[in-house]
Amino acid sequence: MVYLIVLSCGVALAATWAGQRRAVMRLSALLVESTGERADAELRAFFTPVTAGLTVARDRSQHGYRGPVDVASLNHEFIPYLDRFPQISSVNTGDGAGNGLLLLRDGNAWRNREVHVDELGTRTHWIRWLTPGQPEREWWEDLEYDPRQRPWYQRVQEAARKGKAGPESEPHWTAPYTFFTTGDPGITASVLVEPAEGEPLVLAFDVMLNDISAYTTSLAPTENGMAIILTADGRVVGLPRHPHFQDPEVRRATVLQPTDALGMPVVEQAMQECRGHAGYITEPFAFRAEGSAWWGGFREFRLDDEIALWIGVLVPEDDFLSDVKRQRAIILMTTLAAIALASLLAVLMARSYSAPLTALARQSHRFRDLDLSESEDVPSNLLEVRALAEAHERMRRALDSFSRYVPTDLVRELLTRGEAARIGGRSATLTILFTDLHGFTALSESMSAADLVKLMARYFEVLLESLSRGGATIDKLLGDGLIGFWGAPKPNEDHAADAVRAVLACRDELEGLHQELRVPGRPPLHTRFGLATGEVVVGNVGSPTRLDYTALGDAVNLAERLEELNREYGTEILAGGQLRAATEGVIHWREVDSVRIRGRSESIPVHEPLGLRGEVSAERLEWARRYEEALALYRSQRFEAAAEVLSDLAGREERSATALRLWIRCLEARDRVD
């Protein structure tokens, strides 16, 4: 009943939701596109007078007009145009000698600047006036200003070098920058003017970006939507709608800042989505910000062939989905009510008929997962159910006994991965461990069989628990030692570092256990570890009637040999070079020696882990460094120098047997050379 109602209501809900999502995508696409087109048209209307005025001025100069060669002609030519189009804040000129003129709107007044270059140097003359020809104030200023160094001049010169500044070319725009005179953020269009008489000059119109933000901060695609205009590198040209940006001074300080300086999570999240696509997303896209769903999209607004702006539109889904969401909520509540009613009826039926079977099914699932804890009581008046419950309990007890002989965690993982009960293996890079209990033979001779079994039970309890906490897969027990590995059956990319960490922790725990179990007259106990990393074959090995999940390969043989070498070098843990290379960033190591392993023609380096980085004392690190220095001297046949270093090390370190061994080898080699 529950399934039937869930299926019916779910199909209706899914169909409604799918239809709504399609409607949302269409609405968002139309809204983003229409708002972008609206902003595009407004920007065209905003910038067209700028380029048109420059084009007209250039064309007039080519037909005999001298152009703005002085302040009077500059003012006469362009003040009416600036009065008509207030988005143009100033007019600049500059020639190849460094002379330049400026007409600047200054509130209700105007300012002119003349930059003259002659044999006396560069002089700057300022005039401020309300009425043409009647200066209100006039002054000279030492100003390090050269129009040839301004972006608008250099932009035209660069275009001229490319052959793109001719009489038919479009005006050239700069990237947004901060104006030299006013310090305001802006953008400049410029053209090359070549009058019939006189030297060529560059004519430029400045546009204040604050005027663009005055438009975008009032643009509302929806009740809570916004538009934003950005440069190609993500700086803000037109600020989005927000009460904070209604203040002109705030707008002036914020324009040309990166988007993360706006303090608006919606904009930051939209830009994060774009960064994930390595550029602005031109198709409508969905994202989440401040716990709400939003839609956004960007369109390119090209100023010229090199400079472009990007118009972004961001709208919250709630602005056009409120009715749809109410309908969806009604369907969902109806579905939940129907499911609740069906569930109540199902519970009543289960109590009468299926509760015992459900309990037995839960037990079967637990057995499948090798959860062999005490079974729950299954009361029932049905003879068949009681018989099945008794069979379940007998099976649980049998499995519980069997679990003492195999690692249940391994079997559980193999079941999950589907590798159980099949002969076969796979190649994998693992870290292999061999352990051995030093002095076990003498220990067994000094104890009764019962006491020995009890002591080894305690020893293996600590050993197995410690290694299992470190992520080891225990392959098998071998008398007083074991074989384990990391990286299978569950993949582990960090198996090498995990193995070293686990063995270091296990060594410390066993050291405490050895002190606890130490008895006067009984040989001391020490555990030796051999570690090796390499490619092996891991899987189920054996016959169809008896399987063993194990690893085979050269790394296994190497780990066994390294464990045996501890006896020769007086160490507790030895590892191969591949393991050291894989864990150099997290473990401090000491190279002990190079040895030739059975089955290999070349010697391999043998290393001892000193401890985790940051946890090894400076004295021990210095001891290890000097030992490796002596080893290098020995290999270069500087036996006397190596012996001098080692004679000091042999008595300074608790585990100095390796230093003593190498020292003796140095002396013997020195004597042979002599």
C-alpha positions as CSV (number, residue, x, y, z in Angstrom):
1,M,0.0,0.0,0.0
2,V,2.8,2.4,0.9
3,Y,4.6,1.6,-2.4
4,L,1.5,2.1,-4.4
5,I,0.7,5.5,-2.9
6,V,4.3,6.6,-3.0
7,L,4.6,5.5,-6.7
8,S,1.4,7.3,-7.7
9,C,2.1,10.5,-5.8
10,G,5.8,10.3,-6.8
11,V,5.0,10.1,-10.5
12,A,2.7,13.1,-10.2
13,L,5.2,15.1,-8.1
14,A,8.1,14.2,-10.5
15,A,6.0,15.2,-13.6
16,T,5.0,18.5,-11.9
17,W,8.6,19.2,-10.8
18,A,10.0,18.4,-14.2
19,G,7.5,20.7,-16.0
20,Q,8.3,23.4,-13.5
21,R,12.0,23.0,-14.0
22,R,11.6,23.4,-17.7
23,A,9.4,26.4,-17.2
24,V,12.0,27.9,-14.8
25,M,14.8,27.4,-17.3
26,R,12.8,29.0,-20.1
27,L,11.8,31.9,-17.9
28,S,15.3,32.4,-16.5
29,A,16.8,32.3,-20.1
30,L,14.2,34.8,-21.4
31,L,14.7,37.1,-18.3
32,V,18.5,37.0,-18.5
33,E,18.5,37.5,-22.2
34,S,16.0,40.4,-22.2
35,T,17.7,42.2,-19.3
36,G,21.1,41.7,-21.0
37,E,19.7,43.1,-24.3
38,R,18.2,46.1,-22.4
39,A,21.5,46.8,-20.7
40,D,23.4,46.3,-24.0
41,A,21.1,48.9,-25.7
42,E,21.6,51.3,-22.9
43,L,25.3,50.9,-23.1
44,R,25.3,51.4,-26.9
45,A,23.3,54.6,-26.4
46,F,25.7,55.6,-23.6
47,F,28.9,55.1,-25.6
48,T,27.8,55.9,-29.2
49,P,28.0,59.7,-28.7
50,V,31.6,59.3,-27.6
51,T,32.7,57.4,-30.7
52,A,30.5,59.5,-33.0
53,G,31.9,62.8,-31.7
54,L,35.5,61.6,-32.1
55,T,34.8,60.4,-35.7
56,V,33.2,63.7,-36.7
57,A,36.1,65.7,-35.3
58,R,38.6,63.5,-37.1
59,D,36.6,63.7,-40.4
60,R,36.4,67.5,-40.2
61,S,40.2,67.8,-39.7
62,Q,40.7,65.9,-43.0
63,H,38.6,68.5,-44.8
64,G,40.6,71.6,-43.9
65,Y,39.6,72.2,-40.3
66,R,42.7,73.0,-38.2
67,G,41.3,71.2,-35.2
68,P,41.7,72.0,-31.5
69,V,45.2,73.6,-31.6
70,D,44.6,76.0,-28.7
71,V,42.3,76.4,-25.7
72,A,39.9,78.7,-27.5
73,S,39.4,76.4,-30.4
74,L,39.1,73.4,-28.1
75,N,36.4,75.0,-26.0
76,H,34.6,76.4,-29.0
77,E,34.5,73.0,-30.7
78,F,33.6,70.7,-27.8
79,I,31.7,72.6,-25.0
80,P,28.4,72.4,-26.8
81,Y,29.0,68.7,-27.4
82,L,29.8,68.0,-23.8
83,D,26.7,70.0,-22.7
84,R,24.6,67.7,-24.8
85,F,26.3,64.5,-23.7
86,P,27.2,64.7,-20.0
87,Q,28.7,61.2,-20.0
88,I,31.8,62.7,-21.6
89,S,33.6,64.2,-18.7
90,S,36.6,65.7,-20.4
91,V,38.5,66.1,-23.8
92,N,42.2,65.6,-24.1
93,T,44.7,66.2,-26.9
94,G,48.3,65.3,-27.3
95,D,50.9,65.5,-30.0
96,G,54.2,63.8,-30.7
97,A,56.2,66.6,-29.0
98,G,54.4,66.2,-25.7
99,N,52.1,69.2,-26.0
100,G,48.6,68.7,-24.8
101,L,45.2,70.4,-24.1
102,L,42.5,69.4,-21.6
103,L,38.9,70.5,-21.4
104,L,37.4,69.3,-18.1
105,R,33.9,69.6,-16.6
106,D,34.3,70.9,-13.0
107,G,30.8,70.9,-11.5
108,N,29.1,74.0,-12.9
109,A,32.4,75.4,-14.1
110,W,35.1,74.3,-16.6
111,R,38.8,73.9,-16.4
112,N,41.5,74.0,-19.1
113,R,45.0,72.7,-18.9
114,E,47.7,73.6,-21.4
115,V,50.9,71.5,-21.5
116,H,53.7,73.3,-23.4
117,V,57.1,71.8,-24.3
118,D,59.9,74.2,-25.4
119,E,63.6,74.7,-24.8
120,L,62.8,75.6,-21.1
121,G,61.1,72.3,-20.5
122,T,57.5,71.3,-19.8
123,R,55.1,74.0,-18.4
124,T,51.6,73.4,-17.3
125,H,49.0,76.3,-17.4
126,W,45.6,75.9,-15.7
127,I,42.5,78.1,-16.3
128,R,39.2,77.7,-14.4
129,W,36.2,79.7,-15.7
130,L,32.4,79.9,-15.6
131,T,32.0,82.1,-18.7
132,P,34.1,81.6,-21.8
133,G,36.9,84.2,-22.1
134,Q,36.5,85.2,-18.5
135,P,38.9,83.2,-16.3
136,E,37.8,82.9,-12.7
137,R,41.3,81.6,-11.7
138,E,44.5,81.1,-13.6
139,W,47.8,79.5,-12.4
140,W,51.0,77.7,-13.4
141,E,51.9,74.3,-11.9
142,D,54.9,72.0,-12.0
143,L,53.2,68.8,-13.1
144,E,54.9,65.7,-14.3
145,Y,52.3,65.1,-17.0
146,D,53.1,63.9,-20.5
147,P,50.2,63.1,-22.7
148,R,52.4,60.6,-24.6
149,Q,52.5,58.5,-21.5
150,R,48.7,58.3,-21.1
151,P,46.9,55.0,-22.0
152,W,44.6,56.8,-24.6
153,Y,47.7,58.2,-26.5
154,Q,49.6,54.9,-26.4
155,R,46.5,53.0,-27.5
156,V,46.3,55.0,-30.7
157,Q,50.1,54.7,-31.3
158,E,49.9,50.9,-30.9
159,A,47.0,50.8,-33.4
160,A,49.0,53.0,-35.8
161,R,51.9,50.6,-35.7
162,K,49.5,47.8,-36.6
163,G,48.0,49.9,-39.4
164,K,44.6,50.3,-37.6
165,A,44.6,54.0,-37.0
166,G,43.7,55.3,-40.4
167,P,41.0,57.7,-41.5
168,E,38.4,54.9,-41.8
169,S,39.2,53.1,-38.5
170,E,36.9,53.2,-35.5
171,P,38.0,55.0,-32.3
172,H,40.1,53.0,-30.0
173,W,39.1,52.4,-26.3
174,T,41.4,51.9,-23.4
175,A,40.9,49.4,-20.6
176,P,39.3,50.9,-17.5
177,Y,41.8,52.8,-15.4
178,T,42.1,55.7,-12.9
179,F,42.2,59.3,-14.5
180,F,45.4,61.3,-13.8
181,T,43.7,64.6,-13.1
182,T,40.6,63.7,-11.0
183,G,41.5,60.3,-9.7
184,D,38.1,59.0,-10.8
185,P,37.7,55.6,-12.4
186,G,37.0,55.8,-16.1
187,I,37.6,54.7,-19.7
188,T,38.8,56.7,-22.7
189,A,38.2,56.6,-26.4
190,S,40.7,58.2,-28.8
191,V,41.5,58.7,-32.5
192,L,44.4,60.0,-34.5
193,V,43.6,63.4,-36.0
194,E,45.7,64.5,-39.0
195,P,44.7,68.1,-39.9
196,A,45.4,69.5,-43.4
197,E,47.7,72.0,-41.7
198,G,49.8,71.3,-38.6
199,E,51.1,68.3,-36.8
200,P,49.1,65.1,-36.2
201,L,47.6,64.8,-32.7
202,V,45.6,62.3,-30.7
203,L,42.1,63.4,-29.6
204,A,40.5,61.6,-26.7
205,F,37.1,61.7,-24.8
206,D,37.0,60.5,-21.2
207,V,34.0,58.7,-19.8
208,M,33.3,58.4,-16.0
209,L,32.5,54.9,-15.0
210,N,30.5,56.3,-12.1
211,D,27.9,57.2,-14.7
212,I,27.6,53.6,-15.8
213,S,27.1,52.5,-12.1
214,A,24.4,55.2,-11.7
215,Y,22.5,53.3,-14.4
216,T,23.2,49.7,-13.3
217,T,22.4,50.4,-9.6
218,S,18.9,51.4,-10.7
219,L,18.4,48.4,-13.1
220,A,16.1,45.8,-11.6
221,P,15.4,42.7,-13.8
222,T,13.1,41.4,-11.1
223,E,12.1,42.5,-7.6
224,N,15.3,41.3,-6.1
225,G,17.4,40.8,-9.3
226,M,20.4,42.8,-10.3
227,A,22.7,43.6,-13.2
228,I,26.5,44.1,-13.2
229,I,29.1,45.2,-15.8
230,L,32.6,43.8,-15.5
231,T,35.9,44.0,-17.3
232,A,37.4,40.8,-18.9
233,D,39.6,40.3,-15.8
234,G,36.7,40.6,-13.3
235,R,36.8,44.2,-12.1
236,V,33.5,46.0,-11.6
237,V,32.6,48.7,-14.1
238,G,28.9,48.9,-13.4
239,L,27.9,48.2,-9.8
240,P,24.9,46.0,-9.0
241,R,21.7,47.2,-7.4
242,H,22.3,47.6,-3.6
243,P,21.4,50.3,-1.0
244,H,25.1,50.6,-0.2
245,F,25.9,51.8,-3.7
246,Q,23.3,54.6,-3.8
247,D,26.0,56.9,-2.3
248,P,28.1,58.5,-5.2
249,E,31.2,58.5,-3.0
250,V,30.8,54.8,-2.2
251,R,30.4,54.1,-6.0
252,R,33.5,56.1,-6.8
253,A,35.5,54.2,-4.3
254,T,34.2,50.8,-5.4
255,V,34.3,51.0,-9.2
256,L,37.2,49.0,-10.7
257,Q,37.5,46.8,-7.6
258,P,37.4,43.0,-7.9
259,T,34.0,41.4,-7.3
260,D,35.0,39.9,-4.0
261,A,35.5,43.5,-2.7
262,L,31.7,44.2,-3.0
263,G,30.8,42.1,0.0
264,M,27.9,40.5,-1.9
265,P,27.8,36.7,-1.6
266,V,25.5,36.4,-4.7
267,V,28.0,38.1,-7.0
268,E,30.9,36.1,-5.4
269,Q,29.1,32.8,-6.0
270,A,28.2,33.7,-9.6
271,M,31.9,34.5,-10.2
272,Q,32.9,31.3,-8.6
273,E,30.7,29.4,-11.0
274,C,32.4,31.3,-13.9
275,R,35.9,30.6,-12.6
276,G,35.0,26.9,-12.7
277,H,34.3,27.3,-16.4
278,A,37.4,29.3,-17.1
279,G,35.5,32.3,-18.3
280,Y,32.1,34.0,-18.2
281,I,29.1,31.7,-18.8
282,T,27.0,33.1,-21.7
283,E,24.2,30.5,-21.3
284,P,21.8,30.9,-18.3
285,F,23.1,28.9,-15.4
286,A,21.8,28.0,-11.9
287,F,23.7,28.5,-8.7
288,R,23.0,28.8,-4.9
289,A,23.8,31.8,-2.8
290,E,22.8,32.6,0.8
291,G,20.5,29.6,0.9
292,S,18.5,30.5,-2.2
293,A,18.5,29.4,-5.8
294,W,19.6,32.0,-8.4
295,W,19.9,32.2,-12.2
296,G,22.6,34.1,-14.0
297,G,24.1,34.8,-17.4
298,F,26.7,37.0,-19.1
299,R,26.9,38.6,-22.5
300,E,29.8,40.3,-24.1
301,F,29.7,44.1,-24.9
302,R,32.5,44.8,-27.3
303,L,33.9,48.4,-27.4
304,D,36.4,47.7,-30.2
305,D,38.4,44.8,-31.5
306,E,40.5,44.5,-28.4
307,I,38.5,45.9,-25.5
308,A,35.2,44.3,-24.2
309,L,33.0,44.6,-21.2
310,W,30.7,41.8,-19.8
311,I,27.1,42.4,-18.8
312,G,25.9,40.1,-16.1
313,V,22.3,39.5,-15.0
314,L,21.5,37.7,-11.7
315,V,18.0,36.9,-10.6
316,P,16.7,34.9,-7.6
317,E,14.4,32.0,-8.6
318,D,11.9,33.0,-5.9
319,D,11.1,36.2,-7.8
320,F,9.2,34.2,-10.5
321,L,8.5,30.9,-8.8
322,S,6.4,31.8,-5.7
323,D,3.1,30.4,-7.2
324,V,4.9,27.4,-8.6
325,K,6.5,26.6,-5.2
326,R,3.1,26.9,-3.5
327,Q,1.7,24.4,-5.9
328,R,4.6,22.1,-5.4
329,A,4.2,22.4,-1.6
330,I,0.6,21.4,-1.8
331,I,1.4,18.3,-3.8
332,L,4.2,17.4,-1.5
333,M,2.0,17.8,1.6
334,T,-0.7,15.6,0.0
335,T,1.9,13.0,-0.8
336,L,3.2,13.0,2.7
337,A,-0.3,12.7,4.2
338,A,-1.1,9.7,1.9
339,I,2.2,8.0,2.8
340,A,1.6,8.6,6.5
341,L,-1.9,6.9,6.2
342,A,-0.5,4.0,4.2
343,S,2.4,3.6,6.7
344,L,-0.1,3.5,9.6
345,L,-2.1,0.7,7.9
346,A,1.1,-1.2,7.0
347,V,2.3,-1.0,10.6
348,L,-0.9,-2.4,11.9
349,M,-0.7,-5.3,9.4
350,A,2.9,-5.9,10.2
351,R,2.2,-6.2,13.9
352,S,-0.3,-8.9,13.2
353,Y,1.4,-10.9,10.5
354,S,4.9,-9.9,9.5
355,A,6.7,-8.6,12.7
356,P,8.3,-12.0,13.4
357,L,9.4,-12.5,9.8
358,T,10.8,-8.9,9.8
359,A,12.8,-9.7,12.9
360,L,14.2,-12.8,11.3
361,A,15.0,-10.9,8.1
362,R,16.9,-8.3,10.2
363,Q,18.9,-11.2,11.7
364,S,19.7,-12.5,8.3
365,H,21.0,-9.1,7.2
366,R,23.1,-8.9,10.3
367,F,24.6,-12.4,9.6
368,R,25.3,-11.3,6.0
369,D,27.3,-8.4,7.4
370,L,29.0,-10.7,9.9
371,D,27.3,-9.0,12.8
372,L,27.3,-11.9,15.2
373,S,26.1,-10.2,18.4
374,E,23.3,-11.7,20.5
375,S,20.1,-12.3,18.5
376,E,16.9,-10.5,19.4
377,D,14.0,-12.6,20.7
378,V,11.4,-13.4,18.1
379,P,8.1,-14.3,19.8
380,S,5.6,-16.0,17.6
381,N,2.8,-18.5,17.8
382,L,3.7,-20.0,14.4
383,L,5.6,-23.3,14.7
384,E,7.5,-22.6,11.4
385,V,8.7,-19.2,12.6
386,R,9.9,-20.6,15.9
387,A,11.8,-23.4,14.1
388,L,13.4,-20.8,11.8
389,A,14.4,-18.6,14.8
390,E,16.1,-21.6,16.5
391,A,17.9,-22.4,13.2
392,H,19.1,-18.8,13.1
393,E,20.5,-18.9,16.6
394,R,22.4,-22.2,15.8
395,M,23.8,-20.6,12.7
396,R,24.9,-17.5,14.7
397,R,26.7,-19.6,17.2
398,A,28.5,-21.5,14.4
399,L,29.5,-18.3,12.6
400,D,30.7,-16.8,15.9
401,S,33.0,-19.7,16.5
402,F,34.2,-19.6,12.9
403,S,35.0,-15.9,13.1
404,R,37.8,-16.6,15.7
405,Y,39.8,-18.2,12.8
406,V,39.4,-15.6,10.1
407,P,39.4,-11.8,10.2
408,T,35.8,-10.7,9.9
409,D,36.7,-7.2,8.8
410,L,38.6,-8.8,5.8
411,V,35.7,-11.1,4.9
412,R,33.2,-8.2,5.2
413,E,35.3,-6.0,2.9
414,L,35.7,-8.8,0.4
415,L,31.9,-9.4,0.4
416,T,31.4,-5.7,-0.2
417,R,33.8,-5.7,-3.1
418,G,32.5,-8.9,-4.5
419,E,35.8,-10.7,-4.3
420,A,34.9,-13.5,-1.9
421,A,34.8,-17.2,-2.8
422,R,36.6,-16.8,-6.1
423,I,40.1,-17.8,-7.0
424,G,42.0,-15.0,-8.6
425,G,44.0,-11.8,-7.9
426,R,44.9,-8.4,-9.2
427,S,48.1,-6.4,-9.4
428,A,48.3,-3.6,-6.9
429,T,51.0,-1.6,-5.1
430,L,50.8,-2.5,-1.4
431,T,52.9,-2.0,1.7
432,I,53.8,-5.4,3.3
433,L,54.6,-6.1,6.9
434,F,56.4,-9.0,8.5
435,T,56.9,-9.3,12.3
436,D,58.8,-11.6,14.5
437,L,59.2,-11.9,18.3
438,H,62.9,-11.9,19.2
439,G,63.8,-14.4,21.9
440,F,60.7,-16.5,21.4
441,T,62.6,-19.8,21.4
442,A,64.3,-19.1,24.7
443,L,61.0,-17.8,26.1
444,S,59.1,-21.0,25.2
445,E,61.8,-23.1,26.9
446,S,61.5,-21.1,30.1
447,M,57.7,-21.5,30.5
448,S,55.0,-24.1,30.7
449,A,52.8,-24.7,27.7
450,A,49.8,-23.2,29.5
451,D,51.7,-20.1,30.6
452,L,53.2,-19.7,27.1
453,V,49.7,-19.8,25.4
454,K,48.4,-17.3,27.9
455,L,51.3,-14.9,27.3
456,M,51.1,-15.2,23.5
457,A,47.4,-14.5,23.7
458,R,48.0,-11.3,25.5
459,Y,50.8,-10.4,23.1
460,F,48.7,-11.0,19.9
461,E,45.8,-9.2,21.4
462,V,47.9,-6.0,21.6
463,L,49.7,-6.6,18.3
464,L,46.5,-7.3,16.3
465,E,44.4,-4.5,17.9
466,S,47.2,-1.9,17.3
467,L,47.8,-2.9,13.7
468,S,44.0,-3.1,12.9
469,R,43.6,0.4,14.3
470,G,46.3,1.5,11.9
471,G,44.3,0.1,8.9
472,A,46.3,-3.1,8.4
473,T,44.8,-6.2,6.8
474,I,46.1,-9.2,8.7
475,D,47.0,-11.9,6.3
476,K,48.0,-14.7,8.6
477,L,49.7,-15.6,11.9
478,L,53.1,-17.4,11.6
479,G,54.0,-18.8,15.0
480,D,55.1,-15.8,17.0
481,G,54.8,-13.4,14.1
482,L,52.4,-12.3,11.4
483,I,52.1,-11.0,7.9
484,G,49.9,-8.0,7.1
485,F,49.6,-5.4,4.4
486,W,48.0,-2.0,3.6
487,G,46.2,-1.0,0.4
488,A,43.9,-4.1,0.0
489,P,41.3,-5.3,-0.2
490,K,40.1,-1.6,0.4
491,P,42.1,0.7,-1.8
492,N,44.2,3.2,0.1
493,E,46.4,5.7,-1.8
494,D,48.2,6.7,1.4
495,H,49.0,3.1,2.4
496,A,52.7,3.7,2.7
497,A,52.5,6.5,5.3
498,D,49.6,4.7,7.1
499,A,51.7,1.6,7.4
500,V,54.7,3.4,8.9
501,R,52.5,5.3,11.3
502,A,50.8,2.1,12.4
503,V,54.1,0.2,12.9
504,L,55.6,3.1,14.9
505,A,52.5,3.2,17.2
506,C,52.5,-0.6,17.5
507,R,56.2,-0.7,18.4
508,D,55.5,1.8,21.2
509,E,52.5,-0.1,22.5
510,L,54.4,-3.4,22.5
511,E,57.3,-1.8,24.3
512,G,55.0,-1.0,27.2
513,L,53.6,-4.6,27.0
514,H,57.1,-6.1,27.1
515,Q,57.9,-4.1,30.2
516,E,54.6,-5.2,31.8
517,L,55.3,-8.9,31.0
518,R,58.9,-8.8,32.0
519,V,59.8,-11.3,34.7
520,P,63.2,-11.6,36.4
521,G,65.2,-14.5,34.9
522,R,63.0,-14.6,31.7
523,P,64.5,-13.4,28.4
524,P,63.4,-9.9,27.4
525,L,61.0,-9.7,24.5
526,H,61.4,-7.4,21.5
527,T,59.3,-7.3,18.3
528,R,61.0,-6.9,14.9
529,F,59.2,-5.4,11.9
530,G,60.1,-5.5,8.2
531,L,58.3,-3.2,5.8
532,A,58.4,-3.0,2.0
533,T,56.3,-1.2,-0.6
534,G,56.0,-2.6,-4.2
535,E,53.7,-4.1,-6.8
536,V,52.3,-7.6,-5.8
537,V,49.5,-9.9,-6.8
538,V,46.8,-9.8,-4.1
539,G,43.7,-11.9,-4.1
540,N,42.2,-15.3,-3.3
541,V,44.8,-18.1,-3.6
542,G,44.2,-21.8,-3.0
543,S,41.8,-24.4,-4.2
544,P,38.0,-24.3,-4.7
545,T,37.6,-25.9,-1.3
546,R,40.2,-23.8,0.6
547,L,41.1,-20.2,-0.1
548,D,43.5,-17.8,1.5
549,Y,43.4,-14.0,0.8
550,T,47.1,-13.1,0.6
551,A,49.7,-11.2,-1.4
552,L,52.4,-12.7,-3.5
553,G,55.4,-11.0,-5.1
554,D,58.9,-9.6,-4.7
555,A,57.8,-7.0,-2.1
556,V,56.6,-9.8,0.2
557,N,59.9,-11.5,0.0
558,L,61.7,-8.2,0.7
559,A,59.6,-7.4,3.7
560,E,60.4,-10.9,5.2
561,R,64.2,-10.4,4.5
562,L,64.1,-6.9,6.1
563,E,62.5,-8.3,9.2
564,E,65.3,-10.8,9.5
565,L,68.0,-8.1,9.0
566,N,66.9,-6.4,12.2
567,R,68.8,-9.1,14.1
568,E,72.0,-8.3,12.2
569,Y,71.7,-4.5,12.6
570,G,70.3,-4.4,16.1
571,T,67.2,-2.4,14.9
572,E,63.5,-3.0,15.5
573,I,62.0,-1.6,12.2
574,L,63.6,-1.8,8.7
575,A,62.1,-0.7,5.4
576,G,63.0,-0.6,1.8
577,G,63.9,2.5,-0.3
578,Q,60.6,2.7,-2.2
579,L,58.7,3.0,1.1
580,R,61.0,5.8,2.3
581,A,60.6,7.7,-1.0
582,A,56.8,7.4,-0.7
583,T,56.8,8.8,2.9
584,E,59.7,11.3,2.9
585,G,57.3,14.2,3.6
586,V,55.8,12.7,6.8
587,I,58.5,10.4,8.3
588,H,62.0,11.1,9.4
589,W,64.3,8.3,8.1
590,R,67.9,7.0,8.6
591,E,69.6,5.0,5.9
592,V,71.2,2.0,7.7
593,D,73.1,0.2,5.0
594,S,72.9,-1.4,1.5
595,V,72.4,-5.1,1.5
596,R,72.1,-7.8,-1.2
597,I,68.8,-9.7,-0.9
598,R,68.3,-13.3,-2.0
599,G,67.1,-13.4,-5.6
600,R,68.5,-9.9,-6.4
601,S,71.8,-9.2,-8.2
602,E,72.2,-5.7,-6.9
603,S,72.3,-4.3,-3.3
604,I,69.4,-2.3,-2.1
605,P,69.4,0.5,0.5
606,V,67.8,-0.4,3.9
607,H,66.3,2.4,6.1
608,E,65.0,2.8,9.6
609,P,62.0,5.1,10.4
610,L,62.9,7.4,13.3
611,G,59.4,8.8,13.8
612,L,56.8,11.3,12.5
613,R,58.1,14.6,11.3
614,G,57.9,17.1,14.2
615,E,58.0,14.4,16.8
616,V,61.7,13.3,16.7
617,S,64.1,15.1,19.0
618,A,66.9,17.2,17.5
619,E,69.5,15.1,19.1
620,R,68.2,11.9,17.5
621,L,68.0,13.6,14.1
622,E,71.6,14.9,14.4
623,W,72.7,11.4,15.4
624,A,71.0,10.0,12.3
625,R,72.5,12.7,10.1
626,R,76.0,12.0,11.3
627,Y,75.5,8.2,10.9
628,E,74.5,8.8,7.2
629,E,77.5,11.0,6.9
630,A,79.8,8.2,8.1
631,L,78.0,5.7,5.8
632,A,78.7,8.0,2.8
633,L,82.4,8.2,3.9
634,Y,82.6,4.5,4.1
635,R,81.1,4.0,0.6
636,S,83.7,6.5,-0.7
637,Q,86.4,4.4,1.0
638,R,87.4,7.1,3.4
639,F,87.5,4.5,6.2
640,E,89.5,6.5,8.7
641,A,87.2,9.5,8.5
642,A,84.1,7.3,8.8
643,A,85.6,5.5,11.8
644,E,86.2,8.8,13.6
645,V,82.6,9.8,13.2
646,L,81.3,6.4,14.2
647,S,83.5,6.1,17.3
648,D,81.6,9.0,18.8
649,L,78.2,7.8,17.7
650,A,78.5,4.3,19.0
651,G,78.1,5.4,22.6
652,R,75.7,8.3,22.2
653,E,72.5,6.6,20.9
654,E,70.3,4.1,22.7
655,R,70.1,2.0,19.5
656,S,73.8,2.2,18.5
657,A,74.4,-1.3,17.4
658,T,74.3,-0.2,13.7
659,A,76.9,2.4,14.4
660,L,79.1,-0.1,16.2
661,R,78.7,-2.6,13.3
662,L,79.7,0.0,10.7
663,W,82.6,1.2,12.8
664,I,84.0,-2.4,13.0
665,R,83.6,-2.7,9.2
666,C,85.5,0.6,8.7
667,L,88.3,-0.6,10.9
668,E,88.5,-3.9,9.1
669,A,88.5,-2.2,5.7
670,R,91.1,0.3,6.8
671,D,93.4,-2.5,7.9
672,R,92.9,-4.3,4.6
673,V,93.9,-1.2,2.7
674,D,96.9,-0.6,4.9
